């Protein structure tokens, strides 16, 4: 059987380097299996906790201005200020946001905190926060806590909230109670 020129070239390329071709074929087969699985059982599709049309972390905020306005609201209301730094592509950040607004947490959060959420989802935004707030964010999500008079209570720059997707809303609420009642930052999974 005679093959056209492009087929001879393709077969020669496959024969010369079969491993990359086989791994590519395997990747296509696995991708097809995943697509088939998701089409037959839609419950397997990952659920985004937040609608993309209303992202929780605001990219349009200038960090210094947003924190200043948050501190002014906290001084007026007598509440603490919680500044969350995260990214709308980060599963832990989205889960933290979802847990903060869950039924178990929402009332406590609204009673004790003014909240500002700032997007640090790329290098430019990281650099802006470093410049505006003087902090170096190495892990997200991060929360900064201030008293109503503007005194910094503490932060989670050591990664206390990094595994937020593993915390329940109740654990996040109890974490916030530690901040309010004792002015200390303790990872939700290390509380006593």
MORAKA-V61575 format. One record per residue. N is the residue number from 1. D_CENTER is the distance of its C-alpha to the mean C-alpha in whole Angstrom. Layout:
BEGIN
n:d_center
N:D_CENTER
N:D_CENTER
END
This chain:
BEGIN
n:d_center
1:58
2:57
3:53
4:52
5:51
6:48
7:48
8:50
9:47
10:44
11:46
12:47
13:44
14:42
15:45
16:45
17:41
18:40
19:37
20:35
21:36
22:36
23:33
24:32
25:34
26:32
27:28
28:30
29:31
30:28
31:26
32:29
33:29
34:25
35:26
36:29
37:27
38:24
39:27
40:29
41:27
42:24
43:22
44:21
45:19
46:15
47:14
48:11
49:11
50:11
51:14
52:13
53:16
54:14
55:11
56:9
57:9
58:12
59:13
60:17
61:17
62:19
63:17
64:21
65:22
66:19
67:19
68:23
69:23
70:21
71:23
72:26
73:25
74:25
75:28
76:30
77:28
78:28
79:25
80:22
81:20
82:16
83:14
84:10
85:9
86:5
87:5
88:6
89:6
90:3
91:5
92:4
93:2
94:4
95:7
96:7
97:8
98:10
99:12
100:13
101:14
102:16
103:20
104:20
105:18
106:18
107:22
108:21
109:19
110:21
111:24
112:23
113:20
114:20
115:16
116:15
117:11
118:11
119:9
120:10
121:9
122:12
123:15
124:17
125:14
126:14
127:18
128:18
129:16
130:18
131:21
132:21
133:20
134:21
135:18
136:17
137:13
138:13
139:10
140:6
141:6
142:9
143:12
144:15
145:18
146:21
147:25
148:26
149:29
150:26
151:26
152:23
153:22
154:20
155:16
156:14
157:14
158:16
159:12
160:13
161:10
162:9
163:10
164:8
165:9
166:12
167:13
168:15
169:15
170:18
171:17
172:15
173:18
174:20
175:18
176:18
177:22
178:22
179:21
180:23
181:26
182:26
183:24
184:23
185:19
186:19
187:16
188:16
189:18
190:21
191:22
192:26
END
